Amino acid sequence: MNCFWQEVIGFLAGSIIMSAALPRLRDIFRDHDVALNESLPRNAMMAGGNFIWVIYGVLQGALALTVMCSLSMLFNGAIMASILFARRRHARLAATRIAAT
């Protein structure tokens, strides 16, 4: 198969898979408490796995793999950051409520 078409197929597949995270990101950015229901270990493993795929893509010279996994890694990293911020905010609110009583 022509190398150009392989990259096109790679970008298409990566775009479809990566777009699956967009509704979650949108919901988290609209309502930060949604992040409390997300799994931190799952998103850490996804980001770590995507990082390894990025390294593999660079070593193989696969542009589509490198770009799409980099973007997915950033999305999962944003979800992880949102989870941590939501947990910190939730703990701070709980401490404030306890101190107020």
C-alpha positions in Angstrom: 0.0 0.0 0.0 1.2 3.5 -0.7 2.8 5.2 2.3 0.6 8.2 1.9 -2.6 6.2 2.2 -1.3 4.3 5.2 -0.8 7.7 7.0 -4.3 8.8 5.9 -5.8 5.6 7.3 -3.8 6.1 10.5 -4.9 9.7 11.0 -8.5 8.7 10.3 -8.4 5.8 12.8 -6.7 8.0 15.4 -9.2 10.8 14.9 -12.1 8.5 15.5 -10.6 6.9 18.6 -9.4 10.3 20.0 -12.8 11.9 19.5 -14.2 9.4 21.9 -12.6 11.4 24.8 -14.1 14.7 23.6 -17.5 14.3 25.2 -15.9 13.4 28.6 -13.6 16.4 28.4 -16.5 18.7 27.5 -18.5 17.4 30.5 -15.6 17.7 32.8 -14.8 21.3 31.8 -18.5 22.2 32.1 -19.0 20.6 35.5 -15.8 20.0 37.4 -17.5 17.6 39.8 -17.9 15.1 36.9 -14.2 14.5 37.2 -14.8 13.0 40.7 -16.4 10.0 38.9 -13.4 9.4 36.6 -10.8 6.8 37.4 -7.4 8.3 38.0 -5.5 4.9 37.6 -7.3 4.2 34.3 -6.4 7.6 32.9 -2.8 7.4 34.1 -2.5 4.0 32.4 -4.0 5.4 29.2 -1.6 8.4 29.2 1.4 6.1 30.0 0.4 3.7 27.3 0.0 6.5 24.8 3.4 7.9 25.8 4.9 4.5 24.9 3.1 4.5 21.6 4.5 8.0 20.9 8.0 6.7 21.4 7.3 3.7 19.2 5.8 5.9 16.5 8.9 8.2 16.6 11.2 5.2 16.3 9.2 3.7 13.4 8.8 7.0 11.7 5.0 6.7 11.8 3.7 10.3 11.8 0.0 9.4 12.2 0.7 7.1 15.2 3.0 9.7 16.8 0.6 12.7 16.4 -2.6 10.9 17.3 -1.2 9.2 20.4 0.4 12.5 21.5 -3.0 14.2 21.3 -4.7 11.3 23.1 -2.0 11.5 25.8 -2.7 15.2 26.2 -6.5 14.5 26.5 -5.9 11.8 29.1 -3.5 14.1 30.9 -6.1 16.9 31.0 -8.6 14.4 32.5 -6.1 13.3 35.1 -5.4 17.0 36.0 -9.1 17.6 36.3 -9.5 14.6 38.6 -6.8 15.9 40.9 -8.1 19.4 40.9 -11.7 18.2 41.6 -10.5 16.0 44.5 -8.5 18.8 46.0 -11.4 21.2 45.7 -13.8 18.6 47.2 -11.4 18.0 50.1 -11.0 21.7 50.7 -14.8 22.2 50.7 -15.3 19.3 53.1 -12.7 20.7 55.4 -14.4 24.1 55.3 -17.7 22.5 56.2 -16.2 20.7 59.1 -14.5 23.8 60.4 -17.7 25.8 60.1 -19.6 23.3 62.4 
